[in-house]
Amino acid sequence: MALKDRTSYSTWSSITAGALAVATVVGFAPAVLHAQEYPSKPIEIIVGFAPGGGTDLVARALAKGLSSQLATPVQVVNRPGGSGVVGFELLAKAPNDGYTLGIVTAQLITANLRGTMKTSYSDLTNLAMISVDQSVIAVPAASPFQSLNDLLTAARGNPGQLTVANASEGGSYHMMARNLETSAEVKFKHIPFDGGPAAILQLIGNHVQSAAIGATEILPHAQAGKARVLAVAGAEGEPRFKGLPDVQTTAELGFPVSISTWRALSMPKGADPAIVAKVSAAVEATLKDAEFLKQMETVNSTVRYLGAEELEAFLAEQSETYGKLFSAN
């Protein structure tokens, strides 16, 4: 090729490369601008349970922190029904623009395992673990059962008759009670309710004989003398519930049952990675914020942060654990 031809080719190549670069930048510009503008309107956090329960309280504390971190209103929207299923499915089907988030719990896994919901944790973008709360076995204040052993003895004498309420079918507390059944070789009659407050109302009203419920939710009722906590779920070496330090763990009583409730934040799959990163950073910052930690301490909820990668591993582990429980019962 002649020098003149080579020069012309080189010039044309440079112009073409430059044009492609400009086209590439222009092509990506809307996505970049969208991420930079986010958020430009209020954000919703879907909670699939009724107001006033442990999940709702954690969500509201988180919403307050995120409002500050993202400089935009973040509000909790309660969508109870189907033991969390209604809320989870609304979350999975919501637009993936970053303006709909949701609190997910164990029911996200168990409802899928039981076949009552097609949505699974893999259908969402799971951002971070928020908290882990201990679960307890409680009875009404007027109950004749003074200890966990009293309760289990009665259950052995009346297989499948002693009622144990829970906050939702397939939830962590339900799973804890089923795990206790296996460990203690008894059979309960499980009564699910739509949220912790509803289950506790039935408990303190003496409509059920016992309840597997969240420690944070039952605490004020135990302190008011309306309920008695017989044991806190825990494996060997796990601590007692700080709100009721005199109550023994199930491990101390001979039944190492370690299923607590956890809450994580997720969003619909397919969101702009820059938006996912922005929300994730805001969550991590919130969980370190003094005001958020103070609110969580007020409701006796234990903050536990796991980033996206660790959370995915945890969810896979939980799926395996609950799968074994279902196959054993």
Sequence and secondary structure as in RCSB ss.txt:
>XXXX:A:sequence
MALKDRTSYSTWSSITAGALAVATVVGFAPAVLHAQEYPSKPIEIIVGFAPGGGTDLVARALAKGLSSQLATPVQ
VVNRPGGSGVVGFELLAKAPNDGYTLGIVTAQLITANLRGTMKTSYSDLTNLAMISVDQSVIAVPAASPFQSLND
LLTAARGNPGQLTVANASEGGSYHMMARNLETSAEVKFKHIPFDGGPAAILQLIGNHVQSAAIGATEILPHAQAG
KARVLAVAGAEGEPRFKGLPDVQTTAELGFPVSISTWRALSMPKGADPAIVAKVSAAVEATLKDAEFLKQMETVN
STVRYLGAEELEAFLAEQSETYGKLFSAN
>XXXX:A:secstr
  HHHHHHHHHHHHHHHHHHHHHHHHHHHHHHHHHHH  SS EEEEESS TTSHHHHHHHHHHHHHHHHHTS EE
EEE   GGGHHHHHHHHHS SSSSEEEEE THHHHHHHHTS S  GGGEEEEEEEEEE EEEEEETT S  SHHH
HHHHHHHSTTTSEEEESSTTSHHHHHHHHHHHHHT   EEEE SSHHHHHHHHHTTSSSEEEEEHHHHHHHHHTT
SEEEEEE B TT    TTSTTS BTTTTT  B   EEEEEEEETT  HHHHHHHHHHHHHHTT HHHHHHHHHTT
 EEEEE HHHHHHHHHHHHHHHHHHHHH 
